[in-house]
Amino acid sequence: MSASPLDVVVVGCGRMGSALAEGAVRAGALSPARLFCIDANPAAATLLAERVGARVGAPTRTGGTAWIIAVKPQYVVEALRGLEIAAGDVVISVAAGVRRSTIRAAIVDGVSIVRAMPNTPALIAQGITGVLAESADVELTDALFGAVGEVVHLTDEAQFDAVTALSGSGPAYVFLAIEALADGGVAMGLPHEMAMRLAKQTVLGAAALATAQSVPVAELRDQVSSPGGTTVAGLAALDRGGFRAAIIDAVRAATERSRELGAPED
């Protein structure tokens, strides 16, 4: 993989900004010599720059620059207005709920805008990122986000709220399920450490199997569910507890909240 010919500036050197920078450098998608780090906390920018061999601050303007905006949503506009973004640059925002129209209003004309929604498994290069980008920016975004997991291309910005709710927030739902599985094991007499190990590997293995197999996940579930057996009894209990409906409601609630966060203020 060849490194991006653009200067790339990571604005916000927290967990996600750092994961993207480190993953892209490790995969050869970004050259450390053309990577720059900016953060409201100078120590955070310095730490990331030292880890990946990048530089602190903005580049000397010699051509196009890609700005990765990895600050919290409420600080995006403030951050954009403090940067020397010029026509011909690319702004890549990973902030939840911040619409392209909001970004456009805070920068000069002639700048390409990309929205992306990675998730926290990107920290170990196992993420998945929803991306909305113009065709000219697809190669750059595929290289950047492909370095930390898979990439899904969106065709409509309206899809971002559901992506945020499903894959962006989804790890939290899975972590809760892992906790609950382990708690169930402990309630049935297993030591906590053993129960947690069983729960984590069960979720990891099930996801890997679902990814590796071409059959529908419902068929994989049926393969575990012998008539009158333990799995059927457990699934019946989940149905009584409204497990499926609760997960659907979680995605719905998170989608609605994402829409609220991106709604224009009166």
C-alpha positions, 0 to 999 in steps of 0.5 A: 500500500502506498502512502497518501501524497497529501499532508495529513493533520490529525486534529484531536489526539485522543483514542480515536484520532490516535488509533487512526494515525497509528493504524494508518502509519502501521499499514503504510497508508500514511507517511510519518513525514507527512503526518501532523498532530494537533490537540487542545492539550499539547502533551497529547499531540506530542505523545502521539507524534512521538509514537508514530514519528510525526510532527506537532502542529500544522504543515507548511502549506505546499499543497493539499492537506487532509484534516482528520477532525477527531474532536468531540462533536460539540467542539467541531465548529470551534476546531474548524475555525481555528485551522488554516483550511484552504480550497483544495483541502479535504476535511474528514470528520469522525464526529457523531451527529455533525452534518456536512452542512455544519462543517461547510458553514465553518470553512472556506469554499472549495474544500471536500468534506468526508463524513466517517463513523468508525467504532472503538474496535478500530483501536485494535484494527478490528473496526468498521467504518461507515464513510460518505465521500466523493469519488475523488476521496474514496482512495484516501478514505479507504486507505485510512479507515481500511487500516483499522478495519473494514469500510462501508460506503454510504450513499446518503447522509441520512444513513449516518444516524443509523450507522452511528446507532448500530456500529458506532454504539454497538460495541457498548451493547455487546459489552453489556451482553458479555457482562450479562453472560458472565453474570449468568455464569456466576449466578449458576456457580462459576468463578467470575474469572472463568465466567468472563473468559467463557463469555468473551471467547463465546462472543468472539467465536460466534462473531468470527463464525458468523463472518466466516460462514455464508449462511444466514445467522438465523441458520447458525443459531438453529444449528446450536438449538437442538429440539428440547435442549438447553439452547432452546430453553435459553432462547425461550427465556430471552424471548420472554425477556424481550431480548430481540425487541430491546436490541432493536429499541436500543438502535432506534433510540440511539438513531433518534439521539443522533438525529437530535444531536445533528439537528440545526439549532433554532 
